[in-house]
Every structure is written in C-alpha cells, then in structure tokens.
Amino acid sequence: MTRGAGNALALSASWWIDDYDSFTRSIRTYEPIAVARNSAALKEHLEQVLREVLAWKRGAWTQVATGYKGIWDTTWTKAQFEQLANQWPRPK
C-alpha cells in the first residue's frame, strides 16, 4: 500500500521466488488499484487482494528476471543464500 493521488491509496502485491541454481527471480505482481483512504470499501479491497495472492500458483509468473549470476554466487554460497529467505507462516 502506498499513497496515491489526492485521498487515495494504491493497493498492490508482489510475490517472488529466487532460484540460486538458475540465478533467476520469478515474480508475480498484482497491479495497483486506487482506493479512497477513508473508504468503507478499503477493508474489502485488502481482503480481495489477499485472497487473490493466496490463490496464485507457482509457475504463473508475470516475469522471470535473470542476470543474478555474478552477484549471488560471488556474495553467498547456496546454503547461505537459502538462509536469507524469510520463513513466513503458511496462511490458513
């Protein structure tokens, strides 16, 4: 969520998975939508975005970014890199 124009907020979402072996970042994005800051619909929009993000499947990426070789492999070993990943709880 970021400030939008006027009294609006911009809701967006991103999910990415880094693959050390292929030096790629697979990304899925939810394009920003504008919602009035004090809108009664704000909660509804937040819940809708969360539902959509939780329904995303691996492999349905909007982008696969390359070019991380020479950065990741000179900065971390594979084991160190994997320890960097956040371990978020699984939503119910």
C-alpha positions in Angstrom: 0.0 0.0 0.0 1.3 3.4 -1.0 -0.1 6.9 -1.1 -1.9 7.6 -4.3 -3.2 10.9 -5.8 -5.3 13.0 -3.5 -7.1 11.0 -0.9 -6.4 7.6 -2.5 -4.2 4.7 -1.6 -2.7 2.4 -4.1 -3.0 -1.3 -3.2 -0.6 -3.7 -4.9 1.0 -7.0 -4.2 4.1 -9.0 -5.3 5.4 -12.5 -4.8 8.8 -13.7 -5.8 10.8 -16.8 -5.6 14.6 -16.8 -6.1 16.3 -19.8 -7.6 20.0 -19.8 -6.8 20.7 -22.7 -9.2 19.4 -20.8 -12.3 20.2 -17.3 -10.9 16.6 -16.2 -11.6 13.9 -14.4 -9.7 10.3 -15.5 -10.6 7.9 -12.7 -9.9 4.1 -12.4 -9.8 2.6 -8.9 -9.4 -0.9 -7.6 -8.8 -1.2 -4.2 -10.5 -2.1 -1.3 -8.1 -5.7 -0.3 -7.7 -6.7 3.0 -6.2 -8.9 3.0 -3.2 -10.1 6.1 -1.2 -8.2 6.3 2.0 -11.3 6.6 4.3 -13.4 4.4 2.1 -15.6 1.7 3.8 -14.5 -0.5 0.8 -10.8 -0.4 1.9 -11.1 -3.5 4.1 -13.0 -5.3 1.3 -10.3 -4.4 -1.2 -7.5 -5.5 1.1 -9.2 -8.8 1.7 -9.8 -9.3 -2.0 -6.1 -8.7 -2.9 -5.0 -11.1 -0.1 -7.4 -13.8 -1.4 -6.1 -13.4 -4.9 -2.5 -13.5 -3.8 -3.1 -16.7 -1.8 -4.7 -18.3 -4.8 -1.6 -17.7 -7.0 0.1 -20.8 -8.2 3.8 -21.4 -8.8 4.7 -21.1 -12.4 2.1 -18.4 -13.2 4.7 -15.7 -13.2 4.3 -12.3 -14.7 8.1 -12.0 -15.1 11.2 -14.1 -14.7 14.2 -11.9 -14.1 17.7 -13.0 -15.0 21.2 -11.6 -14.5 21.8 -12.5 -10.9 24.8 -14.8 -11.7 28.0 -12.9 -10.7 26.0 -11.2 -7.9 24.5 -14.0 -5.9 27.3 -16.6 -6.5 30.1 -14.1 -5.6 28.2 -12.9 -2.5 26.8 -16.1 -1.0 27.2 -19.8 -1.1 23.9 -21.7 -2.0 23.5 -22.6 1.7 24.0 -19.0 2.8 21.6 -17.8 0.1 18.9 -20.2 1.2 19.2 -19.0 4.8 18.3 -15.4 3.6 14.8 -16.4 2.7 12.1 -15.3 5.1 10.2 -18.2 6.7 6.7 -16.9 6.8 3.9 -18.9 8.4 1.5 -20.5 6.0 -1.9 -18.8 5.9 -4.9 -20.9 6.9 
